[in-house]
Structures are given as C-alpha cells and as structure tokens.
Amino acid sequence: MRFNSTLIVVDPTPRRADGEYMAHARISGSRADGTGYEIHSGDLAGFDAREDAIAYAKNWAQDWLEVRFG
C-alpha cells in the first residue's frame, strides 16, 4: 500500500443490532490543503463475535485504501 497511514485513521468499531455485531468502517483523514474528509462504509456484514466484525471492517478499509491510493 502506498497511502500515508499517519494521515489516515480507520475506525472499525462495530454497532450492535438485532443480536449481531454489524461491521462497518469510518475512514478519516486530511487532504493536502488541510481540509478533512470522512468515508463511511455503511453496514458491511453481521457477525456473532465483535472481534470478527472488527477484523472484517479493517480488511474492508485496507482493500478500499489500496484501490483508492494504490
């Protein structure tokens, strides 16, 4: 991955819904001009275990960043 991870923050905190942990990711960072941005994945998938939801969201975010920044 070529993106600068010191300027990008991934928050993979899942939400609880209907007895499941819903994986989703929020990617935030700053542009070169100093303005901020946020990308929200929306709900990605439901999991019984919180750790599985977090891992899924982290992987999704890494894939998204790889496509975006190469």
Phi, psi and omega in degrees: 000140182252357180287156182270103185287350175284344180257355184238134178241130177251124176250104182264019184300121180281162173249155181263129180209125176052041177079005179241161170261119180268119178286133170202161183227146172239123179249124179229154180187189180237140174280171181301329181275002177094350178284146181269164175210159175221140174242129178246129183284335193078179179292129183262315182188158178257144182222151175285325183256132179303317182298324179293321179295319179296314180299318180297315181295320177299315179296319178300314181297317178298318178297316180299314180296321178298316179294317184290317187248353176068000000 
